[in-house]
Structure formats: C-alpha cells, structure tokens
Amino acid sequence: MKGSPNLLPAILLKARCLAGVKRTEEAMQIWAEARRLAPRDPAVYEAQAEIYQAEGKRGMAETARVNANRLRIEAASTVRRRF
C-alpha cells in the first residue's frame, strides 16, 4: 500500500470491503493508511463512518460524516475564493 495518493480509492475500497464482512480491526488499519496519504480528503472520513457503522458505533459514524462534510465545505469555499 505504500505509494502515491493515486492508490487512495483502492485503499478505501479495501477498508470498506473489510468493514462489510465485519473485519473492522483490519479495516481500521487499512483506513489509517488512507488517512496518512490524504488527511483532508472527505472520502477518507466517509469510509471511517462505514467502518464505525459496521461496528455499531453510530455516534462515531455520525462524527466521521460530519468531518467529511466539513472538509467538503472547506474545499468548496477555497475553490470559490480563487475566482
């Protein structure tokens, strides 16, 4: 998994798949690699929410979704300022 952020979608897919089969501990390890590669990418926090949801941690899943939305809003406002 070492390499460029171009691998991010594949890394997140693997984490989501692991969460889907309730291998959440492994999913979180994979997710940590994604966060290291792209700490401000909303997709990273959406995947985290899915992992928490698979664990039954609804509150933590909601917090991860809020973080993803915040990052999305911040990115959109940064783009608007450039014009």
Secondary structure, DSSP 8 states (H G I E B T S, - for coil): --S-GGGHHHHHHHHHHHHHTT-HHHHHHHHHHHHHH-TT-HHHHHHHHHHHHHHT-HHHHHHHHHHHHHHHHHHHHHHHHH-
